[in-house]
Amino acid sequence: MKRILLYAFGGVAALLVLVFALIGFFSITRGTPVKRVQAPGDPNGPPAVADSMFQPTLELLTGMHLAQGNHIEVFINGDQTYPHLWSDLRAAKRSITLQMYYAQPGKVADELKAIVIERARAGVHVLFLNDAFGAQNLRDEYWDELRKAGVRVATFRPVHWYDLHKANFRSHIRVVVVDGTIAYTGGFGIDDKWLGDGRHKDQWRDSNVRFRGPAVMALQATFAAGWAEATGDLLTGDLFFPPKELKHDGTQLATVFHAAPTIGSTPAERFLALSIASARRTLYISNSYFVPDDDFRRLLEKAAQRGVDVRILTTSGETDVKTTWKAGRAHYEELLAAGVKVYEYQPVMMHAKSLVVDGLWGGVGTMNFDNRSMVFNDETMLVAYDTTFGRQLDGIFMEDIKYAKEFKLDEFRKRSLWEKLVENGAVLLSRLL
């Protein structure tokens, strides 16, 4: 009888282990459930970007709220970004909040450290939230120096055995907010590879934004959410959310879109799906990690087939993640056949994440065109419904493709059998990329 009970107990235990293993597997490989964007009964389909219903539809489906009164500056690469960033940080009078997914030792890290230590000693409240994965190469001594100067440092989701279920869900966002009135986000990080103009060896091509106005509050709220999780302290009050910023005299309609993972369809996928489906003239996407799933490829292809000029600019063999690049390449043939234009940036690693639709609606931030960004990561995008912003992004895109290789269908089909095998092999990992 005891032997039977032991076998039964062992069988139940084995079944439970299998069940939990499957739950874990499906959790870390789940994809996006949105397949189509529909407007039943409307022969014109989803509202066009220029339609009066686009903005309220977008806000309702994503949870963002666009507000007037913003002033946005688009900076490309480190030589445009860091001089302004360092100047703003040095001028901080009351508070600095920083959250950077990626931080590595070097000149940029040292410059940032020197500035925030000086400001903290001058009485500025400095809060620095670093990521357990992205900033792991900065030594303990770095953070200790900050703490000794009065900087409050916290780590986002440190890896513990009892928290392994959170390890796959990272905060990929970039936040810099100075005095609650000036903010930065984009693809940049704390590393020397972002220095330069993005055209020469060992430099990364990236797009970033500096902005003032109500959108600053939205980015600060994104930081506050991460800080609350890491420390237990929920930030409020004038020090971080000064009311005067709500009345800034900028002219642009914008906000910061904080895309956070959920169990079902995510705000990130709803934002991207609606933006694609609402394009009528042009859709320009710059994205370093471009691995669209079946449904998002169909959305892009349908846009091209209804006459939209759809262009994708992504990285080349200069990429830092070859697997992602190969997985994305596996889909070029299908996209090209449908009329989508595909380019690879040649000089260096292209790390920018931006899109612009019909020269009117667009965004710059941290969100990649892959499963990881849409399903697992927290991401930030400064988004604006504004012709000036749209023209800027159009112009930057057109300048970038001067340094890119455009693929033609007949030529691309001639790549070797080995290349095709490698690409198809990489596609098997798409859910994890």
N, C-alpha and C positions, 0 to 999 in steps of 0.2 A: 504493500500500500504506500509506504514511504517513497519507494522508487517511482511509483506512478505520480505521486504528488510533486516530486522533484522534477520529473519530466514535464509535467503540466506547468509548473512554475517557470521552468526554463523556456518552455515554448512561449508563454505569455511575455516573459522578459525579452526574448528574441523578437517577438512581434512588435513590442513597444519600441525597441531600438530601431527596427526597420521603419516604423511609422514616423518616429522623430527624425530619422535620417532623411526620409522622403520630404517631410515638412521643411527641413533645413535646405535640401536641394532645391525644392520649388521656390522657397523664399529668396534664395540668392540668384535664381535664374529667371524670375518672372519678368514678363514683358509688359507692354502697354496695350490696354484693351480697346482703345478707340480705333475703329477701322475706317469709318466714313464720317463726313460732315454733311448733314442733310438739312434741308428746309422744305419739308413736305408741303405741297400745295403752292409753292413759289416757283414759277418757271425759271427765274433767274438764279435760283440756288441760294447759298448763304449770302449774307449782305456783303457787298463789295467794300473794300477799305474806305472808299470815298462816300459810301452810303451813311446816312445819319444814324442808322441802326447798328453800325459796326462797333462803335465805342461802347454803348450800353450792353451789347451782346457779349463783347469781350470781357467787360468788367464782371458781368454776372457769372460767366463761365469759368473765370480764373480767380475771382476774389480780389483782384487789384482795383484801385481807384485812381484814375487819372485826374490831376489837379492843375489848374492854371497857375502861372506865376513863377515858372522855373527858368533858369538860365543854364544852358548846357554847353560845355566845350568838349570837343572830341580830340583826344590826343592819340597819335599813333607812335608806338615804340617808346623806349626808355628816354631817348634824348628830348622828347617832347614832354613826357610824363614826370620824370623824377625832379627836374628843376622846379616845377610848380609845386609838386608834392612836398619837397623839402622846405620850400619857402612858406607854404601854408602851415606846416607842422611847427616851424620855428616861430611863427607868429601866434600860435595858440595862446589864449589867455585864460581859459577856464577848463576845457576838457578835450581829451583826445581818446577816441575809441578805435581800436585796430583789430581786425580779424583777417588773417591771411592763411589760406590753406597751405601754400607752398612757401617755405623759408629755408634757405641754405646759407652756410658760412660764406663770407666774401665782403667786397666793398659796400654793397648795398645794405647788407645786414649790419655792418659796422656803422655806416652813416646813420641808419635808422636808430640804432642803439644810442649813439652819441646825442642825437636830437631829443629823443624822448627822455633820456636821463636828465639832460639839461632842463627840459620843460617841467619834469616831475619835481626837480629840486627847486624850481621857481614857484611851485605851488599849484601847477596844473594837474588836474585829476587825469591820470593816464591809465587806461584799461587795455590790456593786450590779451586777446584770446587766440591761442595757437592750436593747430591741429596735431593730434597724436601721431598721425602718419606723415603728413606733408612737411612738418617742421622737426621731425625726429633727428635730423642731422645737426641741428644746432645744439651745442653742448650745454650741459647744466650750468656751466659757468656764465654763459650768456644770459640766461634767465635770472641767475642769482644776482648779477650786476644790476639788472633792471629792478628786481625786488628791493635791493639795498637802497636804491635811489628813490623808492616810493611808488614805483609802477606796480599796479595790481596785475598779476599774471595768472592766467588759468589755461588749462588744457582741455580741448574739446574731445570728448569720448575717448579717454585713455583706455587701452586694451587690458581688460581683466578677464580671468576665466569665467566669472559670473556675468560678464557683459558681452560675451562673444557674439550674441545675437545682434548686437548693435554695430559690430566691427565693419560690416559691409555698407553701412549707411554713414557716409561722410558729409561734412559741411565743406563744400567746394567754393564757398563764397569768398569774395574779397570786400572788405569794408575798411574805409578810412573816413572818419568823421571828425572834423575840427570845430570845436565850440558849438556843435550842433547846427552849424550854419554852412559849412563847406564839406562836400563829400566826394569820394572817388570810388569807383568800382571798375571792373574790366577783367582782362585776362592776366594782368601783370602779377608778379609776386615779389618776394624778397630774395633775389638771386641775381648774380652778375650777368646771366645770359639775357636779361631784359635790357641791359645797357646798349646804347647804340641806336642805329636807324633801321634795323631790321632788314638790311640789304647785304650785309657782309658776314663772313664766316664767324661762327660761334655766337651770333646774335639771334634773338627770337623776334619775329614779326608779330606785334600784338596791337590790339585796339582797347583804349581806355576812355573813361569819361570823368570830367570834373564838373560838378553841378551845384547850384544853389536853389533854394526854394522849397516848397512842400515835399518834393521827392527826397530831400535830405532826411526828413522825419521817417519816411518809409524805410530808408536804409538803416537808420538808427534803430528802428523797431526790429529789423532783421538781426542786428547785432544783439539787441536786448534779449531776443528769444534764445540765441545761442549762449549768451552769458548766464541767463537764468538756469539753463540746463547744466552748465558747467559748474556754477558756483552756488546755485540756490537763491541768488539775489535777482529780483526783477527790478530793473532800472526805470525810474520815472522822474518827473520834475524838470524844472527849467534848465538845470545844468546840462542835461542831455537833450531835452525837447523844448527849446526856447520858442514861445508862441510867436515872436516876431517873424520867424522864418516862414510861417504860414501866410504872411502878407508880403512876401518878397515881390519886387517889382519886375521880375522876369516875365517873358511873354510866351513861354512854351508850355504846352499841355503835356505833362509827363508824370511818371512815378517810377518807383523801383518795384519790380516784380520779384517777390520772394517765392521761388518754387520749392516746395517741400514735399517729400515723398508721402504717399498714402497707400492704403491697401488696394484700392481700386484705381480708376483712371486718375492721373495726377494733374495738377494745375499746369505743369510744364508741357505735357502732351496736348492738353486742351488749348493752351496758348499757341503752340506751334501748328497744330492741325488747323485751327481757325485762321491763323495768319496765312497759311498756304492756300486754304480754300477760298479766302476772300481776295486773293490777288486777281487783278484783271489786266494789268499791263506788264509789270516787271516784278520779278522776285529774285533778289540777289542774296545769296547766303555765303558767308565766309565762316568756315568752321574747321578747326584743326583735327577733330576726331569725328569724321563723317562716316557713320555706319547705320544708315536708315534701315529699319525693318521692312517687311513686306508691305505693310499698310502705309507707312510714310513714303515709301517709294511710289506707291500707287497715287498718293496725293500729289506728289511732285510731277508725276507723269501726266496726270489728268490736267494739272495746271498748264503744262506745256501744250497739251493737245487742244486746250480751249484757246490757245493763242497767246498765253503769257510767255514773256521772255524769261525763262527760268535758267539761272546760272549758279553753279556751285564752284566755289574756290576752296580748295583744301590743301593739305600739306603734300609734300613729295617724299622721296626717299630720304630727305633730311630730317624726317620725323624722329621723335624720341621713342615712339611706340610702334615698332614695325608691324606687330600683329594687327593693331587697329587699322593701320594704313592698308595692309593687304586685305583685310575683311571688307573695307570700304571699296577697294578696287574691284572686288568680285562683282559689284553691282553696277559698275560704270557702263558695261555693254547694254544692259537693260535700260538704263536711264538715257544713254545716248540714242538708242533706237526709238525712244519716245519723244525725242526732241529736246531733252535737257542738255544744256551745255556744261561741260565739266572741265575744270582747270586745276592744275597742281602748281603751287608756288615753288619756284626753283631755287632762289638764292640760299635760303636758310629754313629752319623750322617755322612754319606759319601756325601761330597759336591763337589767332584772333577768333572771337565768337560774336558774330553780328549778323543781323538780317535787315533788309529794307524792302518794303512792299509798296509798289506803285509810287515811289518817291515821297510817300506821305507817312507811312507807319514803319517804325523800326526799333531796333534795340541793340545795345552793346553790353556785354557782361561776361558771365562765366559758363553759360549753359552750352554744352556740346550737343551735337546731333547724333547721339548714341543712346543705347539703353540705360547706361549708368546714369547719365545726367537726367533723363526723363523719369527714371523709376527709383533710383537709390540715393541720389545726392540732393542736398540743399544747394540751390543755385541763386544767383542774383543777376538781374538784367535791368539796366536803366532803359526804359521804354518811353517813346515819345510819339505823339500824333501831331506831327509838325513838318511843314514843307522845308524849312531851313535845315532841320536835323536830317530829313530824308535826302535832301540834295547833297549834304555833306557825306552821308554814307554811300550814296550813289557814286560820288566823285572818288572817294577812297577806294571803292571796289574797282572802278575802271582804271585807276592808277595801278592797283595791285596786279591786275591781270596782264599789264605790260611786262611783268616779271614772272609770268606763269606760262606753263605749257597747256594749250588747249588740245583736248583729245578729239580725234575724229573716229567715227565708228569703224570704218574699214581698216584703219591703221591699228586701232586697239584690238581688233579681232585677231590680228597677226601675232600677238604675244605668244610666247612659247607654252607648250603643254605643261612644263614644270611650273611656270608662273601661275597658270590656271589652277593647278593642283594645290599650290601653296595658298592661293587666295581662297579656294573652297574649303581648305582645312581651317583657315583663320575664321571663316564664317561660322564654324561650329562653336566658336567661343564668343559669338556676338552678344549673347545675353549677359556675359560677364564683363564686357569691355565698357 
